[in-house]
Amino acid sequence: MMGNHTFVTESSAELVTENLFSLTDPWRDRFLAFVAERALGKGWNGRLPTKKEVTAWLCKESLCQAVTLLLNTWQGDPDIAGNLN
C-alpha cells in the first residue's frame, strides 16, 4: 500500500484497459474520458488517452473497481477483471 491507495496488478489493469478500448464509439471515448477525469481529478482535454496511460491509472484499486463495475453493468458481463487482489 502506498499512501492511502491500494493497487491492483498491472495484468488486471491491462485486462480492464483492453475491455475499455474494445468498446465501440461513441462509448469507448465516453468511458475513456470518465476514467481520465477520475484519475486526474479534473476535466479531460478531449485527447484520447493511450493504453499505457489508462493502464497506469487503473492500477489504483478504487478506480479499477469502479471502472470494472461500470463495464460489467454496461456489458452485462460478470467480473471482467477477476479478483483484483
C-alpha positions in Angstrom: 0.0 0.0 0.0 1.3 3.4 -0.9 -0.1 6.4 0.9 -3.9 6.0 1.2 -4.1 4.0 -2.1 -4.0 0.3 -2.7 -3.1 -1.0 -6.1 -4.0 -3.9 -8.4 -1.7 -5.9 -10.5 -0.7 -4.5 -13.8 -2.2 -7.5 -15.6 -5.6 -6.8 -14.0 -5.4 -3.2 -15.0 -4.4 -4.2 -18.6 -7.4 -6.5 -18.8 -9.7 -3.7 -17.9 -7.9 -1.3 -20.3 -8.3 -3.8 -23.2 -12.1 -4.0 -22.4 -12.3 -0.2 -22.5 -10.5 0.1 -25.8 -12.6 -2.7 -27.3 -15.8 -0.7 -26.9 -17.2 0.9 -30.0 -17.6 4.6 -30.4 -19.1 6.7 -29.0 -19.0 4.6 -25.8 -15.2 4.0 -25.9 -14.4 7.7 -25.9 -17.0 8.4 -23.2 -15.7 5.7 -20.9 -12.1 6.8 -21.5 -13.0 10.4 -20.7 -14.7 9.2 -17.5 -11.5 7.3 -16.5 -9.2 10.2 -17.3 -11.3 12.7 -15.4 -11.5 10.4 -12.3 -7.7 9.6 -12.5 -6.7 13.2 -12.9 -9.3 14.8 -10.7 -10.2 17.4 -13.4 -11.9 17.7 -16.8 -10.3 15.8 -19.7 -8.8 17.7 -22.6 -10.5 15.5 -25.2 -7.3 13.8 -26.5 -7.8 10.0 -26.5 -5.5 8.6 -23.7 -3.1 5.9 -24.6 -3.4 2.3 -23.4 -0.3 2.9 -21.3 -1.8 5.9 -19.6 -5.1 4.1 -18.9 -3.4 1.0 -17.5 -1.3 3.2 -15.2 -4.4 4.9 -13.9 -6.3 1.6 -13.4 -3.5 0.3 -11.2 -5.2 2.3 -8.5 -7.6 -0.2 -7.0 -10.5 2.1 -6.3 -10.6 3.4 -9.9 -10.1 -0.1 -11.3 -13.0 -1.4 -9.2 -15.3 1.5 -10.2 -14.5 1.1 -13.9 -14.9 -2.7 -13.7 -18.3 -2.3 -12.1 -19.4 0.2 -14.8 -18.1 -2.1 -17.6 -19.8 -5.2 -16.0 -23.1 -3.3 -15.8 -22.7 -1.9 -19.3 -21.7 -5.1 -21.0 -23.9 -7.4 -18.8 -20.7 -9.5 -18.4 -19.9 -10.7 -14.9 -16.5 -10.0 -13.4 -14.3 -9.0 -16.4 -11.2 -8.3 -14.3 -11.5 -11.3 -12.0 -10.3 -11.0 -8.4 -8.5 -7.6 -8.2 -6.4 -8.6 -5.2 
